[in-house]
Amino acid sequence: MKPVTLFTDSRRLSDGRATFTDVIVEGIAPGGGLFVPQVLPDLTIEEILAFSAMPYWRRAAAVFSRFGVDLSDERIDLLMRSAYGTQWDDERVAPVVEVRPDMHVLELWHGPTSAFKDMALQCMPLFFSESIALKQERGELEDDFLVLVATSGDTGKAALDGFADRAHTRVVVFYPVDGVSDIQRLQMVTQRGDNVAVFGVRGNFDDCQSAVKAAFADEGFSAELHARHGLKLSSANSINWGRLMPQIAYYVSAYADMVAQGGVKAGAPMDVCVPTGNFGNILGAYYAKLMGVPIGRLICASNENNVLADFISTGVYDISGRDFVTTPSPSMDILISSNLERLLYHLAGPEAVREWMRSLAEERRFQVDPDTFRAVRELFAGDFVTNEESLRTVKRVFDEHGYLMDPHTAVAWEVAERVKADNPVLVVSTAHWAKFGGDVLKALTDTPYAEPLPERYAGLSGVQLLAEVGSIAPDAAPVPEALAGLRAADARFTEVVDAGCEGVESAVRGWLS
């Protein structure tokens, strides 16, 4: 029988240890902390390089199996075949593309919603439903689950697509009504499925995330859901370990592909540059590094909401006097980076995390001790990119290399070029350019971010703008059919609610009634 990995609470406010099927169902630890693994598996360089001969589903299954997931290997294989099957527009699923000899791009947007969140959210819902069914069979669980999702754009659609009509679950997504692209909004409000709902929120992403977290902490609301609807709350945001596990897998996979393509010598390190908001994606690279993947520096690329870049530079995480900035990379428009808590747990332990999270909640800032700051600096580099710089990078890379990227990827590319040293760099591309066609068109037409598009584009919808980009960049990655078809889709969800816990809970009550 294979060993089973146990998880603990990052703040040690709850008793006991949990298995993978426990933590994916619960989402967040009872004491309010995040689940973290007690131990990590080790991968040899030979095991990593062997991934290059495997289909992607088998690569992901191998990581899950080595991680001690408490399901049979046969069941893991079956679920992974479904997660990474024909719904991907590239059979490689997460291909590594050479843009120039010393800089490759990991394309994570070939899934059904054209964003990197598919890498986790085509997988997690399958394991979520499997875990619920297993627990119900054992008599450990009676309720089904209500999954609450706060999104800055991409997580919402990916969660809706992954959980739509999935057994044992209902899903409600909350997004900032003025904080997502037109394409992102259309993807969410046209979602099909009898178990899904979507609400706009008057506020920014942090307002959405804080309200959802407050709903999780409201014991009265949880009791009401159980008594009236037979439901328990869970999360599909990256605070759920079930979201992070698939992200570890694609970094192991990417290194194997880099070696196979000659981008890095076997055993030599590559640096990884990740456009970062909630810290989950780059945390996957951190875990892969701890498991033995030869990753050098972890480069954290921020937009003008640069709280993480400042933290890496100073050891101070301070949002007390920081304004929320709207940018062309809205999925990174985040000031409270939830997954940073997991990194700090591994570097400093639960007692320090408890104090820092208390300080963040009460004083809107915290400062790590010198030893922890030194550890952060040894692992991470970071910088930020302005709105105008990100759009200029989109155009420059297209002009120089014929490669069209979205604004989030452009943030990572620009930061990678600034801090690059001797190692080859893997730039993580988190979205297809067509998710942000309006801003990509601004980039290609040299239109400043704060200004409207030229008059000839006035009145065109987000979907119509994609055709205009295609006329300028005919050799760019084609617009996925699902995005091109949004123009004809009817909106199902148009309600907008107030920010705050009360607004979120009221919306859920109304939908369930």
C-alpha positions as CSV (number, residue, x, y, z in Angstrom):
1,M,0.0,0.0,0.0
2,K,1.4,3.4,-1.0
3,P,2.2,6.0,1.8
4,V,-0.5,8.7,2.2
5,T,0.6,12.3,2.5
6,L,-0.9,14.1,5.5
7,F,-1.7,17.8,5.7
8,T,-1.7,20.2,8.6
9,D,-3.1,23.7,9.2
10,S,-0.6,26.6,8.4
11,R,-1.6,28.3,11.7
12,R,-2.0,25.1,13.8
13,L,-5.4,26.4,15.1
14,S,-7.1,23.0,14.4
15,D,-6.4,19.6,15.7
16,G,-5.5,16.5,13.7
17,R,-4.0,15.7,10.3
18,A,-5.9,15.4,7.1
19,T,-5.5,13.4,3.9
20,F,-5.8,14.8,0.3
21,T,-9.5,13.8,0.1
22,D,-10.1,15.6,3.4
23,V,-8.4,18.9,2.3
24,I,-9.9,19.1,-1.2
25,V,-13.4,18.8,0.3
26,E,-12.9,21.1,3.2
27,G,-11.0,23.8,1.2
28,I,-9.8,25.8,4.2
29,A,-8.7,24.6,7.6
30,P,-11.2,24.9,10.5
31,G,-9.0,27.4,12.2
32,G,-8.9,29.7,9.2
33,G,-5.5,28.7,8.0
34,L,-4.5,26.9,4.8
35,F,-3.7,23.2,4.5
36,V,0.0,22.5,3.9
37,P,1.7,19.1,3.3
38,Q,3.6,17.6,6.2
39,V,6.2,16.1,3.8
40,L,7.0,16.4,0.1
41,P,8.0,13.6,-2.2
42,D,11.4,13.6,-3.8
43,L,11.9,13.2,-7.6
44,T,15.2,12.2,-9.1
45,I,16.4,13.8,-12.2
46,E,15.9,10.5,-14.1
47,E,12.3,10.4,-13.0
48,I,11.7,14.0,-14.1
49,L,13.3,13.5,-17.5
50,A,11.2,10.4,-18.1
51,F,8.1,12.7,-18.2
52,S,9.1,13.9,-21.7
53,A,8.0,10.5,-23.1
54,M,4.6,10.5,-21.4
55,P,1.3,12.1,-22.4
56,Y,0.4,15.0,-20.1
57,W,-2.3,13.1,-18.2
58,R,0.2,10.5,-17.2
59,R,2.7,13.1,-16.0
60,A,0.0,14.7,-13.8
61,A,-1.1,11.3,-12.5
62,A,2.5,10.4,-11.6
63,V,2.9,13.6,-9.5
64,F,-0.4,12.9,-7.7
65,S,0.6,9.3,-7.0
66,R,4.0,10.3,-5.7
67,F,2.3,12.8,-3.5
68,G,0.4,10.1,-1.6
69,V,-3.1,11.0,-2.7
70,D,-5.4,8.6,-0.8
71,L,-7.1,7.2,-4.0
72,S,-5.9,4.2,-5.9
73,D,-3.4,4.7,-8.7
74,E,-6.0,3.2,-11.1
75,R,-8.6,5.8,-10.1
76,I,-6.1,8.6,-10.3
77,D,-5.2,7.5,-13.9
78,L,-8.9,7.5,-14.9
79,L,-9.6,10.9,-13.5
80,M,-6.5,12.4,-15.1
81,R,-7.4,10.9,-18.5
82,S,-10.7,12.8,-18.3
83,A,-9.1,16.0,-17.0
84,Y,-6.5,16.3,-19.7
85,G,-8.4,14.8,-22.7
86,T,-9.9,16.0,-25.9
87,Q,-11.1,19.3,-24.4
88,W,-7.6,20.7,-24.9
89,D,-6.7,22.3,-28.2
90,D,-3.1,21.1,-28.1
91,E,-2.5,17.4,-27.3
92,R,0.6,18.4,-25.3
93,V,-1.7,20.3,-23.0
94,A,1.0,22.6,-21.5
95,P,3.6,23.0,-24.3
96,V,6.9,24.8,-23.9
97,V,7.6,27.1,-26.8
98,E,11.0,28.7,-27.7
99,V,10.6,32.4,-28.4
100,R,14.3,33.1,-28.3
101,P,17.1,30.6,-27.4
102,D,17.5,31.7,-23.8
103,M,13.8,32.4,-23.1
104,H,11.0,29.9,-23.5
105,V,7.3,30.3,-22.8
106,L,5.1,27.7,-21.0
107,E,1.7,28.0,-22.6
108,L,-0.9,27.2,-20.0
109,W,-4.0,28.4,-21.9
110,H,-4.9,25.6,-24.3
111,G,-7.9,24.4,-22.2
112,P,-11.6,25.1,-22.7
113,T,-11.6,28.6,-21.1
114,S,-8.2,29.8,-22.6
115,A,-6.6,30.5,-19.2
116,F,-4.1,28.7,-17.0
117,K,-6.8,28.1,-14.4
118,D,-8.0,25.2,-16.6
119,M,-4.8,23.4,-15.7
120,A,-6.2,23.0,-12.2
121,L,-9.9,23.4,-12.7
122,Q,-10.3,20.7,-15.3
123,C,-8.7,18.4,-12.7
124,M,-9.8,19.5,-9.3
125,P,-13.6,19.2,-9.8
126,L,-13.2,15.5,-10.7
127,F,-11.1,14.8,-7.6
128,F,-13.6,16.9,-5.5
129,S,-16.6,14.9,-6.6
130,E,-14.7,11.6,-6.2
131,S,-13.7,12.6,-2.7
132,I,-17.3,13.5,-1.7
133,A,-18.6,10.3,-3.1
134,L,-16.0,8.3,-1.3
135,K,-16.8,10.0,2.0
136,Q,-20.5,9.5,1.6
137,E,-20.0,5.8,0.9
138,R,-18.0,5.5,4.1
139,G,-20.7,7.4,6.1
140,E,-18.3,10.2,6.9
141,L,-20.3,12.8,5.1
142,E,-24.0,13.4,4.4
143,D,-24.1,16.9,2.8
144,D,-23.4,18.0,-0.8
145,F,-21.2,21.1,-1.3
146,L,-21.7,24.7,-2.2
147,V,-18.5,26.0,-3.8
148,L,-18.1,29.8,-3.4
149,V,-15.6,31.4,-5.8
150,A,-14.2,34.9,-5.8
151,T,-12.6,35.7,-9.1
152,S,-10.5,38.4,-10.7
153,G,-11.6,37.0,-14.1
154,D,-10.1,33.7,-15.1
155,T,-10.8,31.5,-12.0
156,G,-14.5,32.1,-12.3
157,K,-15.0,30.8,-15.8
158,A,-12.6,27.9,-15.2
159,A,-14.5,26.9,-12.1
160,L,-17.8,27.2,-13.8
161,D,-16.7,25.0,-16.7
162,G,-15.0,22.5,-14.4
163,F,-17.9,22.1,-12.0
164,A,-20.9,22.5,-14.4
165,D,-23.4,19.7,-13.8
166,R,-20.9,17.9,-11.6
167,A,-22.3,15.6,-9.0
168,H,-22.6,16.7,-5.4
169,T,-21.8,20.3,-6.0
170,R,-23.3,23.7,-6.7
171,V,-21.1,26.7,-7.6
172,V,-21.6,30.4,-7.1
173,V,-19.0,32.9,-8.6
174,F,-18.5,36.5,-7.6
175,Y,-16.6,38.9,-9.8
176,P,-15.8,42.6,-9.6
177,V,-18.3,44.1,-12.0
178,D,-15.9,46.7,-13.4
179,G,-12.7,44.7,-12.9
180,V,-12.7,42.0,-15.6
181,S,-12.4,42.2,-19.4
182,D,-15.4,42.1,-21.6
183,I,-14.5,38.6,-22.8
184,Q,-14.0,37.4,-19.2
185,R,-17.4,38.7,-18.2
186,L,-19.1,37.2,-21.3
187,Q,-17.5,33.8,-20.5
188,M,-19.0,33.8,-17.0
189,V,-22.5,35.3,-17.6
190,T,-23.2,32.9,-20.5
191,Q,-22.2,29.7,-18.6
192,R,-24.5,26.8,-19.0
193,G,-25.3,24.3,-16.2
194,D,-28.1,23.7,-13.7
195,N,-25.8,23.9,-10.7
196,V,-24.1,27.3,-11.3
197,A,-24.7,31.0,-10.7
198,V,-22.8,34.2,-11.3
199,F,-23.0,37.6,-9.6
200,G,-21.2,40.9,-10.2
201,V,-20.0,42.7,-7.2
202,R,-19.7,46.5,-6.7
203,G,-16.1,46.6,-5.7
204,N,-12.7,45.2,-6.6
205,F,-11.3,41.6,-6.4
206,D,-10.1,42.1,-2.8
207,D,-13.7,43.1,-1.9
208,C,-15.0,39.9,-3.5
209,Q,-12.3,37.7,-1.9
210,S,-12.8,39.2,1.6
211,A,-16.6,38.8,1.4
212,V,-16.3,35.2,0.4
213,K,-13.8,34.5,3.2
214,A,-16.2,36.2,5.7
215,A,-19.0,34.0,4.5
216,F,-16.8,30.9,5.2
217,A,-16.2,32.2,8.7
218,D,-19.9,32.9,9.4
219,E,-20.9,29.9,11.5
220,G,-24.6,31.0,11.3
221,F,-24.5,31.0,7.5
222,S,-22.9,27.5,7.5
223,A,-25.6,26.2,9.9
224,E,-28.3,27.7,7.7
225,L,-27.0,26.1,4.5
226,H,-26.8,22.7,6.3
227,A,-30.3,22.9,7.9
228,R,-32.2,24.3,4.9
229,H,-30.3,22.8,1.9
230,G,-28.1,20.0,3.1
231,L,-25.0,21.9,1.9
232,K,-21.5,22.5,3.2
233,L,-19.2,25.3,2.0
234,S,-16.0,24.7,0.1
235,S,-13.7,26.7,-2.1
236,A,-12.3,26.4,-5.6
237,N,-9.9,29.3,-5.2
238,S,-6.2,28.6,-4.8
239,I,-6.6,28.5,-1.1
240,N,-7.8,25.0,-1.7
241,W,-4.9,22.5,-1.9
242,G,-6.7,20.8,-4.7
243,R,-6.0,23.8,-6.9
244,L,-2.2,23.8,-6.1
245,M,-1.4,20.1,-6.8
246,P,-2.0,20.3,-10.6
247,Q,0.1,23.4,-10.7
248,I,3.1,21.6,-9.3
249,A,2.7,19.0,-12.0
250,Y,3.1,21.4,-14.9
251,Y,6.4,22.7,-13.6
252,V,7.8,19.1,-13.4
253,S,6.5,18.6,-16.9
254,A,8.0,21.8,-18.2
255,Y,11.5,21.0,-17.1
256,A,11.4,17.7,-18.8
257,D,10.2,19.4,-22.0
258,M,12.9,22.1,-21.7
259,V,15.6,19.4,-21.5
260,A,14.1,17.4,-24.4
261,Q,14.0,20.6,-26.6
262,G,17.6,21.6,-25.7
263,G,16.5,24.6,-23.7
264,V,18.5,23.5,-20.7
265,K,21.0,20.8,-20.0
266,A,19.8,17.8,-17.9
267,G,20.3,18.7,-14.3
268,A,21.2,22.3,-14.9
269,P,18.8,24.9,-13.4
270,M,16.3,27.0,-15.2
271,D,14.8,30.2,-13.8
272,V,11.0,30.5,-13.8
273,C,9.2,33.9,-14.2
274,V,5.5,34.0,-13.2
275,P,3.0,36.8,-13.5
276,T,1.8,36.8,-9.9
277,G,-1.3,37.9,-8.1
278,N,-2.6,35.5,-5.5
279,F,0.8,33.7,-5.3
280,G,-0.6,30.3,-6.1
281,N,1.0,29.8,-9.5
282,I,4.5,30.7,-8.4
283,L,4.0,28.6,-5.2
284,G,3.5,25.6,-7.5
285,A,7.0,26.2,-8.9
286,Y,8.3,26.6,-5.3
287,Y,7.0,23.2,-4.4
288,A,8.3,21.6,-7.6
289,K,11.8,23.1,-6.7
290,L,11.6,21.5,-3.2
291,M,10.7,18.2,-4.8
292,G,13.8,18.2,-6.9
293,V,13.1,20.0,-10.1
294,P,16.2,22.0,-11.0
295,I,14.7,25.5,-10.7
296,G,17.0,28.3,-9.9
297,R,15.4,31.6,-9.1
298,L,11.7,32.1,-8.8
299,I,11.0,35.4,-10.4
300,C,7.8,37.1,-9.2
301,A,6.4,39.5,-11.8
302,S,3.9,42.1,-10.6
303,N,1.8,44.8,-12.3
304,E,1.1,48.2,-10.7
305,N,-0.5,46.4,-7.8
306,N,3.0,45.6,-6.7
307,V,2.6,44.6,-3.1
308,L,4.5,41.3,-3.7
309,A,7.4,42.9,-5.5
310,D,7.8,45.3,-2.6
311,F,7.6,42.4,-0.1
312,I,10.4,40.6,-1.9
313,S,12.5,43.7,-1.9
314,T,11.8,44.8,1.7
315,G,10.4,42.0,3.8
316,V,7.4,44.3,4.5
317,Y,3.9,43.4,3.3
318,D,2.0,46.6,3.5
319,I,-1.5,47.4,2.1
320,S,-2.4,50.0,4.6
321,G,-1.9,53.0,2.4
322,R,-1.9,51.3,-1.0
323,D,-4.5,52.2,-3.6
324,F,-6.0,49.4,-5.8
325,V,-5.0,50.1,-9.4
326,T,-6.9,48.9,-12.5
327,T,-4.5,47.4,-15.1
328,P,-4.6,45.6,-18.4
329,S,-3.7,42.4,-16.5
330,P,-6.8,42.2,-14.2
331,S,-6.2,38.7,-13.0
332,M,-3.2,40.1,-11.1
333,D,-5.2,43.0,-9.7
334,I,-4.9,41.7,-6.1
335,L,-3.5,43.2,-3.0
336,I,-4.1,40.3,-0.5
337,S,-2.1,37.4,-1.8
338,S,-3.6,34.5,0.1
339,N,-1.0,31.8,-0.9
340,L,1.9,33.7,0.6
341,E,0.8,32.3,3.9
342,R,1.8,28.8,2.7
343,L,5.3,29.9,1.8
344,L,5.7,31.7,5.1
345,Y,4.7,28.5,6.9
346,H,7.5,26.6,5.3
347,L,10.0,29.3,6.0
348,A,9.1,30.4,9.5
349,G,6.5,28.0,11.0
350,P,2.9,28.3,12.3
351,E,3.5,30.6,15.2
352,A,5.1,33.3,13.1
353,V,2.3,32.9,10.4
354,R,-0.3,33.3,13.1
355,E,1.1,36.6,14.2
356,W,1.7,37.9,10.7
357,M,-1.8,37.1,9.5
358,R,-3.2,38.7,12.7
359,S,-1.2,41.8,11.9
360,L,-2.3,41.9,8.3
361,A,-6.0,41.6,9.3
362,E,-5.8,44.2,12.1
363,E,-3.0,46.6,10.9
364,R,-3.0,45.9,7.1
365,R,0.7,45.2,7.2
366,F,3.4,42.9,8.6
367,Q,7.1,42.6,8.5
368,V,9.0,39.3,8.6
369,D,12.0,38.6,10.7
370,P,15.6,38.9,9.2
371,D,16.1,35.1,8.9
372,T,12.8,34.7,7.0
373,F,13.6,37.8,4.8
374,R,17.0,36.3,4.0
375,A,15.3,33.0,3.0
376,V,12.8,34.9,0.7
377,R,15.6,36.7,-1.0
378,E,17.6,33.5,-1.6
379,L,14.6,31.9,-3.3
380,F,12.9,34.8,-5.1
381,A,13.5,37.8,-7.3
382,G,10.8,40.3,-8.1
383,D,10.0,43.5,-10.0
384,F,6.9,45.2,-11.3
385,V,5.7,46.6,-14.7
386,T,3.6,49.7,-15.3
387,N,0.5,49.6,-17.5
388,E,2.2,51.3,-20.4
389,E,5.3,49.1,-20.1
390,S,3.2,45.9,-20.3
391,L,1.4,47.1,-23.5
392,R,4.7,48.2,-25.0
393,T,6.1,44.7,-24.2
394,V,3.2,43.0,-26.0
395,K,4.1,45.0,-29.2
396,R,7.8,44.7,-28.9
397,V,7.8,40.9,-28.5
398,F,5.4,40.6,-31.4
399,D,7.5,42.9,-33.6
400,E,10.8,41.2,-32.7
401,H,9.8,37.5,-32.5
402,G,6.3,37.2,-34.1
403,Y,4.9,35.9,-30.8
404,L,1.7,37.6,-29.6
405,M,1.1,37.4,-25.8
406,D,-1.5,38.7,-23.5
407,P,-0.8,41.5,-21.0
408,H,-0.2,39.1,-18.0
409,T,2.4,37.2,-20.0
410,A,4.0,40.5,-21.1
411,V,4.4,41.5,-17.4
412,A,6.4,38.3,-16.8
413,W,8.4,38.7,-20.0
414,E,9.4,42.3,-19.2
415,V,10.5,41.4,-15.6
416,A,12.3,38.3,-16.8
417,E,14.4,40.4,-19.3
418,R,15.3,42.8,-16.5
419,V,16.5,40.4,-13.9
420,K,17.8,37.6,-16.2
421,A,21.2,36.2,-15.3
422,D,22.9,33.1,-16.7
423,N,20.2,30.5,-16.5
424,P,17.7,30.0,-19.3
425,V,14.3,31.4,-18.3
426,L,10.9,29.8,-18.5
427,V,8.2,32.6,-18.8
428,V,4.8,31.4,-17.7
429,S,2.0,32.4,-20.1
430,T,-1.3,32.4,-18.2
431,A,-3.9,33.4,-20.8
432,H,-4.5,33.4,-24.6
433,W,-4.1,36.9,-26.0
434,A,-7.8,36.8,-27.1
435,K,-9.0,36.9,-23.5
436,F,-7.8,40.5,-23.5
437,G,-8.3,41.5,-27.1
438,G,-9.1,45.2,-26.5
439,D,-5.8,45.8,-24.6
440,V,-3.8,43.7,-27.0
441,L,-5.3,45.9,-29.8
442,K,-4.2,49.0,-27.9
443,A,-0.7,47.6,-27.7
444,L,-0.5,46.8,-31.4
445,T,-1.9,50.3,-32.3
446,D,0.4,52.2,-29.9
447,T,-2.7,53.4,-28.0
448,P,-1.9,54.4,-24.3
449,Y,-3.8,52.2,-21.8
450,A,-5.7,55.1,-20.3
451,E,-7.0,56.3,-23.7
452,P,-9.8,54.8,-25.8
453,L,-9.0,52.9,-28.9
454,P,-8.8,54.8,-32.2
455,E,-12.2,56.0,-33.5
456,R,-12.3,53.4,-36.2
457,Y,-12.8,50.7,-33.4
458,A,-15.4,52.7,-31.5
459,G,-18.6,50.7,-30.8
460,L,-17.0,47.3,-31.5
461,S,-17.6,44.6,-28.9
462,G,-14.9,42.6,-27.2
463,V,-15.5,39.7,-29.6
464,Q,-15.4,42.0,-32.6
465,L,-12.1,43.4,-31.6
466,L,-10.6,40.0,-31.8
467,A,-11.0,40.1,-35.6
468,E,-9.2,43.4,-35.7
469,V,-6.3,42.0,-33.8
470,G,-6.3,39.1,-36.2
471,S,-6.0,41.4,-39.2
472,I,-2.9,43.1,-37.7
473,A,-1.4,39.8,-36.5
474,P,-2.6,37.1,-38.9
475,D,0.1,34.6,-37.7
476,A,-0.8,34.9,-34.0
477,A,-2.4,32.0,-32.2
478,P,-5.9,31.7,-33.6
479,V,-8.9,32.8,-31.6
480,P,-10.4,29.7,-29.8
481,E,-13.9,28.7,-31.0
482,A,-15.3,29.1,-27.6
483,L,-14.3,32.8,-27.4
484,A,-15.3,33.6,-31.0
485,G,-18.8,32.1,-30.3
486,L,-19.4,34.4,-27.3
487,R,-20.9,37.1,-29.6
488,A,-24.0,34.9,-30.2
489,A,-24.4,33.6,-26.6
490,D,-27.1,34.9,-24.4
491,A,-26.3,36.2,-20.9
492,R,-28.0,34.2,-18.1
493,F,-26.6,36.1,-15.1
494,T,-27.0,39.8,-14.9
495,E,-27.5,40.5,-11.2
496,V,-25.0,42.8,-9.4
497,V,-24.7,42.8,-5.5
498,D,-23.1,45.0,-2.9
499,A,-19.6,44.2,-1.7
500,G,-19.4,42.6,1.7
501,C,-20.4,39.4,3.5
502,E,-24.0,40.4,3.7
503,G,-24.2,40.9,-0.1
504,V,-22.6,37.6,-0.8
505,E,-24.8,35.6,1.6
506,S,-28.0,37.4,0.4
507,A,-27.2,36.5,-3.2
508,V,-26.6,32.8,-2.3
509,R,-29.9,32.7,-0.3
510,G,-31.8,34.2,-3.2
511,W,-30.4,31.7,-5.7
512,L,-31.0,28.7,-3.5
513,S,-34.6,29.6,-2.6
